[in-house]
Each structure stands twice: as structure tokens, then as C-alpha cells.
Amino acid sequence: SQLDRVFRYAYRNKDKLAPGSKEMTQLSKLMEGLKPLDFGLEDPTSTPRSTKATTECSQRVEFKQNVGKRRNSQGTIGEATRHAKPFSAGCKHMQPLDAREGKKALEPYIGCRTVYGDKDLVMAVFLLPKGVAMPLHDHPGMTVASKLLYGMVEVEEYDWVDKPKGFCRKYIEKGDANEMKVHAIGAEYCNIHTFKAITNSAILDIITPPYDPKTRSPNFYNPTLLENGLYMMEKYMPSEFRCFEEPYHGPKVNIPNDLLRNEGSEMQMEK
């Protein structure tokens, strides 16, 4: 499947992925061929309106009358839960402490479905309800390739011009899934970004290496426009942002057998 081809290529070349590299160029081409159905998702922009309940953003956002609840895969209302995995896309690192301590999700919230995750690479789908934005954040020492699966988003990316002084240059793009190409950020290239959902949207992220609470925790920023056209970045902790893990029900992916054998050999040599 196309999902398998993307995952296998990304995992095989995870140490070579960087913005502008031939490996990232090839990965981006492969990711362009991905569709919502590859992840068990329905594209609300291409299907007729119906009363059928799904777990997509457009149907599961219940707002005040169902605070802390969401529709499950059978279409019934259930308690919102964080589906913890050993290595996830990092939602638990991208929300304020009160949410991490167990308070129920405040709707609307961003859903995160981890397709695959280990210490080296994470593949995850983020579901953004209309009007919701990720806070401006970075990926320290990380590479991220993002593919809009459906919907329309506005992307802001900031590239450091003078990091010690906090000066950045801003890039912005708005488009739908048919128009927007894969966005790649790297450790030294446009490492700060945000997505704002103009319509209900789904974004695939391939992240290598993933967040780590000890060595790679995200920073959040407030940008201030300066007279010279640059932006001054000030760190802060967002108070209203909610991102919760949800179960992933789409096709599974696996590490290629030859890479598993190589990793097993390396582990034996280390012993």
C-alpha cells in the first residue's frame, strides 16, 4: 500500500531526512500520494453530508453540551480518554500541566492518532476542528514532514535569523489538501511552526526523532513584529491548548524485516 511505501522509506532513511535532502524530496513525493482512506479516515470535503456518525472532527466536536466526551468508533458518546502509548507524537508534552494531571478535555480539542511510534520515529495524524490552531511551537533537534490529508489550513513557519537575540523571519501559506505540498522543517530550518484549521482538517506528521521529556521538549512562542520586518520570539506556556491521544483504527505499519535484523545484530554486538 502507499502507506507502507511511505513508512518503509521514512524509516529506512530516518537518519538522512532533512529539508532539501534528496531523501526528504523523495519522501515528500511519496507522501503526496497519501489519502485520508489510507488511515481509515473519511474526507468530509468530498463526501455528501449525512447523519452517519464518525470520529472525524466535524462530528465529534460536541462543545458545551458534551464537555469532556467524544464519539467513539461506533458513533456513540463516550468519555474522552488519552490513549497512552510508549512513544506517541508528543501530545502530552504539548499541553498545559492541568490537562496532563487528568482533567477532562475541553471541547473543541485536537485529536492525535499515533500510527506508529518508537524512540527513533513517530507517524501520527492530527485532527483539527475548524477554527482551532496549534500554539506556535518548535521541534528541538528534530525533523518533521507534514502532509495535509484533508481540509484547509494556514501554516506559519519561523526561521531563526539571530537565535541568541530571538529574531526570526516568518513564512506563511494557506491552502487545501489539493494545493498544499508537504511541509518539511528541520533542526536548523523553519523549526518553529503552527497550523490553523480554516475548515475541519487532518494533518499527517512524520517526526524523527520524536519528542523526549528529558532531551527534546517543545518550547512555545509569542511572536512580536519588529520595524525591520523580523519577529521577536518570546517563550510562554499556553493555558487553553488541548491535544489528546485517541485510538488509531487504520491500517498498521511495520518496520522492514531487513532493518529489524540489522537492529537485532547491533544489539547483540553491544552486549
C-alpha positions in Angstrom: 0.0 0.0 0.0 1.0 3.6 -0.3 1.1 4.0 3.5 3.5 1.1 3.7 5.7 2.6 1.0 5.8 5.9 2.8 6.5 4.4 6.2 9.2 2.0 5.0 11.0 4.7 3.1 10.9 7.1 6.0 12.1 4.5 8.5 14.9 3.3 6.2 16.1 6.8 5.7 15.3 8.4 9.0 18.9 9.4 9.7 19.1 11.2 6.3 15.9 13.1 6.4 16.5 16.9 6.4 14.8 19.8 4.5 16.4 19.9 1.0 18.0 16.5 1.1 17.3 14.0 -1.7 15.8 11.6 0.8 13.3 14.3 2.0 12.4 15.2 -1.6 11.6 11.5 -2.3 9.7 11.1 0.9 7.6 14.2 0.1 6.8 12.8 -3.3 5.6 9.6 -1.7 3.6 11.4 0.9 1.8 13.4 -1.8 0.1 10.2 -2.8 -1.5 9.5 0.6 -5.2 9.9 1.1 -7.5 10.0 4.2 -8.7 6.5 3.5 -5.1 5.2 3.9 -5.6 5.9 7.6 -9.2 4.8 7.9 -10.5 8.4 7.7 -13.3 9.9 5.7 -12.7 13.2 3.9 -15.7 15.4 4.9 -14.9 17.7 2.0 -15.5 15.0 -0.7 -18.4 13.0 0.7 -22.1 14.1 0.8 -23.5 15.3 4.1 -25.2 12.6 6.1 -26.4 11.8 9.6 -23.9 8.9 9.9 -21.7 9.5 13.0 -17.9 9.2 12.6 -14.9 10.1 14.7 -13.9 12.9 12.4 -13.5 16.5 13.7 -16.8 17.7 12.1 -18.9 15.1 14.0 -17.0 14.6 17.3 -16.9 18.2 18.5 -19.8 18.4 20.8 -18.9 21.7 22.6 -20.6 22.6 25.8 -23.5 20.1 25.9 -21.0 17.2 25.9 -17.9 18.7 27.5 -15.2 16.0 28.1 -16.9 13.5 25.8 -16.4 12.3 22.2 -17.9 9.9 19.7 -16.2 6.5 19.6 -15.8 4.3 16.5 -19.3 3.1 16.8 -20.7 6.6 16.8 -21.8 6.6 20.4 -20.8 9.2 23.0 -18.1 8.1 25.4 -15.8 9.6 27.9 -12.8 11.4 26.4 -9.6 9.5 27.1 -5.9 9.8 26.4 -4.8 6.6 24.7 -1.3 6.4 26.0 1.5 4.7 24.0 5.2 4.2 24.8 6.2 6.6 22.0 3.5 9.0 20.8 3.6 12.2 18.7 4.0 14.1 21.9 0.6 15.4 22.8 1.3 15.0 26.5 4.3 17.4 26.0 2.2 19.9 24.1 -0.5 20.8 26.7 -0.5 22.6 30.0 0.0 20.9 33.3 -3.6 20.9 34.3 -4.5 18.8 31.3 -1.6 16.4 31.9 -2.8 15.9 35.5 -6.0 14.3 34.4 -8.7 17.0 33.8 -11.2 16.2 31.1 -10.7 17.6 27.6 -12.4 20.9 26.9 -14.0 20.8 23.5 -13.0 21.6 20.9 -9.7 19.9 21.2 -7.1 18.5 18.8 -7.0 14.7 18.5 -3.8 12.8 17.9 -3.8 9.2 16.5 -0.4 7.6 16.5 0.0 5.3 13.5 3.5 4.2 14.7 5.9 5.2 17.3 9.3 4.2 18.7 12.4 6.0 20.0 13.5 6.9 16.5 10.4 7.8 14.5 6.7 8.7 15.0 4.0 8.8 12.4 0.8 10.4 13.6 -2.4 12.1 12.3 -3.6 15.3 14.0 -7.3 16.1 13.7 -8.0 19.9 14.0 -11.6 21.2 14.3 -12.4 24.3 12.3 -11.0 27.4 13.9 -8.6 25.6 16.2 -4.8 26.3 16.0 -1.8 24.6 17.4 0.2 27.0 19.6 3.4 28.2 17.9 6.0 25.6 18.9 9.4 24.2 18.0 10.9 20.8 17.4 14.4 21.0 19.0 16.9 18.8 17.2 14.1 17.2 15.2 12.9 16.8 11.6 9.2 16.9 10.7 7.4 16.3 7.4 3.7 17.4 7.4 1.1 16.4 4.8 -2.4 17.9 4.8 -4.8 14.9 4.3 -8.0 16.9 4.0 -9.4 20.3 4.9 -7.8 23.8 4.6 -5.2 25.2 6.9 -3.0 28.3 7.3 0.6 27.4 8.1 3.1 29.8 9.8 6.8 28.9 9.9 9.6 30.9 11.5 13.2 30.6 10.7 15.9 31.8 13.1 17.9 34.8 11.9 19.6 35.5 15.2 18.7 32.9 17.7 20.6 34.3 20.7 18.7 37.6 20.2 15.4 35.8 19.5 14.9 37.2 15.9 13.0 35.2 13.3 11.8 35.5 9.7 8.2 34.5 9.1 6.8 32.4 6.2 3.0 31.9 5.7 0.9 29.7 3.4 -2.8 28.9 3.2 -4.3 26.2 1.1 -6.4 23.0 0.9 -5.2 19.4 0.6 -5.1 19.6 -3.2 -3.0 22.8 -3.2 -0.6 22.4 -0.3 2.6 20.5 -0.7 4.4 18.6 2.0 6.0 21.0 4.6 9.4 19.9 6.0 11.1 21.6 8.9 14.5 20.7 10.3 16.7 21.2 13.3 18.2 24.3 11.6 15.4 25.2 9.2 12.0 26.8 10.0 11.9 24.8 13.2 9.1 26.9 14.7 5.6 26.4 13.2 1.8 26.3 13.7 -1.2 25.1 11.8 -4.6 26.9 12.0 -7.6 24.9 10.7 -9.8 27.0 8.3 -12.0 24.0 8.0 -12.0 20.7 9.8 -8.6 19.3 8.8 -6.4 16.2 9.2 -2.6 16.5 9.1 -0.1 13.7 8.9 3.2 14.2 10.7 6.4 12.1 10.3 8.7 13.1 13.1 12.3 11.9 13.7 13.4 11.7 16.4 10.2 12.2 18.5 9.8 14.4 21.5 11.5 13.2 24.7 10.7 14.8 28.1 14.3 14.8 29.1 16.1 16.0 26.0 13.6 17.2 23.4 10.6 19.0 25.0 8.8 21.7 22.9 9.1 25.4 23.5 6.1 27.7 22.8 6.4 31.2 21.4 4.6 34.5 21.1 5.9 36.5 18.1 6.1 40.3 18.0 6.6 42.1 14.7 9.5 44.5 14.6 10.0 47.5 12.4 12.6 45.7 10.3 10.1 43.0 9.3 11.5 40.4 11.6 9.8 38.9 14.6 10.9 38.8 18.2 10.1 35.4 19.8 9.1 35.2 23.5 8.6 31.9 25.2 5.4 31.2 27.1 3.2 28.3 28.2 -0.2 28.1 26.5 -3.1 27.9 29.0 -6.0 26.8 26.8 -4.4 24.3 24.3 -5.8 20.8 24.5 -4.3 17.8 22.5 -5.4 14.3 23.4 -4.3 10.9 22.2 -7.1 8.9 20.5 -7.1 5.3 19.4 -5.9 4.7 15.8 -8.1 2.2 13.9 -6.5 2.4 10.5 -4.1 0.0 8.8 -1.0 -0.9 10.7 2.6 -0.4 9.6 5.7 -2.4 10.4 9.5 -2.0 10.3 11.0 -3.7 7.2 12.4 -7.1 8.1 15.9 -6.3 7.0 16.1 -3.3 9.3 14.8 -5.5 12.2 17.6 -8.0 11.5 20.2 -5.2 11.4 18.9 -3.7 14.7 19.0 -7.1 16.3 22.6 -7.7 15.2 23.6 -4.3 16.5 22.0 -5.0 19.9 23.9 -8.3 20.2 27.2 -6.6 19.3 26.6 -4.0 22.0 26.1 -6.8 24.6 
